Amino acid sequence: MWGMYGSFFPIVIRLLVGQIWTAVLMMQGGYFLSIFLRCVFGHHWHDLANTIPKSMGVTAQQLVGFILFAVVTAPFLALRPHQMRRLYTIKSFVLPPVAIGLFAWCIVQGRNANISAGHFKSIKPSPKGAALAWAMLSAINSCMGKTSSIAVNQTDLARYARTPNAPFLSQLISLPIGNTLCATLGIFATSSTQQAWGVTLWNPWDLCSEILDRHWNSGARAAIALASMAWMLSIFASCMGVDVFPFGVDVTALFPRWLNIRRGMYLCYAIGLVIFPWKILESSTTFLRFLGGYSIFLAPLVGIYITDYFVVRKGNLWATDLYKANKGAKYYYVSGVNWRNAVAFTTTVVFLVPGFAGQFGHEVGVGWERLYSLGWVMGCTISSVLYYGLAMIGDFCKEERGMQFEESYDRQGMFCEGVIEGLGVQCTEEKRTGTETGQKGVAEESKIKV
């Protein structure tokens, strides 16, 4: 809890990360749309005059694909949250066969390749010992950077679940397995094509383009066209749930008089068109810097949130007080800011910023670089410990610390089975969760509609 006005700070951080990721995903969708148009129109599309300088990092075809992807998908921003479920259901059935099929094809190409002795001489030796350990930690930091945006944004959709525990198992199983499996398939596919063709292709759109260059026939064009459509659907679904919708929620909190969630989503798309996302995707090094960079700001937020909710407050929040902005309100703190959060966050980031600067060529000590390689773990841990220590000063959350976990839900009289009473949730007085004695009633079985 950052306080009534202090909460604007983490909201702005989420906005910036969500906005940049939206633009990046729109650009990825544009890459695939450009490939799709090449499959359909052939050399008429591929041989279009490219008047954009090479230094820009994008071709005319890719830029047109980027704009067209935004135009084609923009009408679907009008989907309501409960309607997005169908989008993710379709994605879950369409993309896995495409990804596995593309992976299998790459493995076959590598198996049939004639590898010369010179090929192995050109491969750089793998790091060993301490160098390998720090390389692994840096890779973990980049992976956690990608996941951190999901960690802080997933609640915007998870709050529509029927029960508080409904999203838990699905995320616990799907996130680690899905991320690990996709990364493993990508590594093996890249290695196989590198053996077969002598080029390193990390991005699926680059791989699809290379396939068309080497196997220009009707079968390859049809297969890559279908694969591109599947990737575009997947990219848009991810963009909607993890970035665009949370952006709409956050910008509504900042400017409720002028913006609602839908307007905020369209604003996010509009800004995404003008921030040159292809520069982030121009090279793998730049992209990894991007992933690792913003994690030093999101990791402290996650550490503070976990400690605040599960350890300090024990899940006890007072819903009506969350909307009170007067000076005597429970969550107003000092001038609307919880100074404990601010101190824990700032102190943590100070330890990580020097290493972040070193990623862009600035001279910093090896110790700072090592600390940055531990960015996610250190950021989450330091902020968590600092916040807990500061929370123990004085009478902060004294009432909540003496309560059972989420006991406040029972006392407030507005929850049925942990779900706030409202549309689709009907409770009688006898079945309402919320007597003064804390006795938990049983809510009528109902289907929540948003």
HELIX and SHEET records of a PDB file:
HELIX    1   1 PHE A    8  PHE A   41  1                                  34    
HELIX    2   2 HIS A   43  HIS A   46  1                                   4    
HELIX    3   3 LYS A   54  MET A   56  5                                   3    
HELIX    4   4 ALA A   60  THR A   73  1                                  14    
HELIX    5   5 ALA A   74  ALA A   78  5                                   5    
HELIX    6   6 PRO A   81  GLN A   83  5                                   3    
HELIX    7   7 MET A   84  ARG A  111  1                                  28    
HELIX    8   8 ALA A  117  LYS A  121  1                                   5    
HELIX    9   9 ALA A  130  ASN A  153  1                                  24    
HELIX   10  10 THR A  155  ALA A  158  1                                   4    
HELIX   11  11 ALA A  166  TRP A  197  1                                  32    
HELIX   12  12 PRO A  204  ARG A  214  1                                  11    
HELIX   13  13 SER A  218  SER A  238  1                                  21    
HELIX   14  14 CYS A  239  VAL A  244  3                                   6    
HELIX   15  15 PHE A  245  LEU A  254  1                                  10    
HELIX   16  16 ILE A  261  GLY A  272  1                                  12    
HELIX   17  17 PRO A  277  LYS A  279  5                                   3    
HELIX   18  18 SER A  284  ILE A  306  1                                  23    
HELIX   19  19 THR A  307  VAL A  312  3                                   6    
HELIX   20  20 ALA A  319  TYR A  323  5                                   5    
HELIX   21  21 TRP A  339  GLY A  358  1                                  20    
HELIX   22  22 VAL A  366  SER A  373  1                                   8    
HELIX   23  23 GLY A  375  ALA A  391  1                                  17    
HELIX   24  24 LYS A  398  ARG A  401  1                                   4    
HELIX   25  25 GLU A  407  GLN A  412  1                                   6    
SHEET    1   A 2 PHE A 415  CYS A 416  0                                        
SHEET    2   A 2 VAL A 419  ILE A 420 -1                                        
END                                                                             
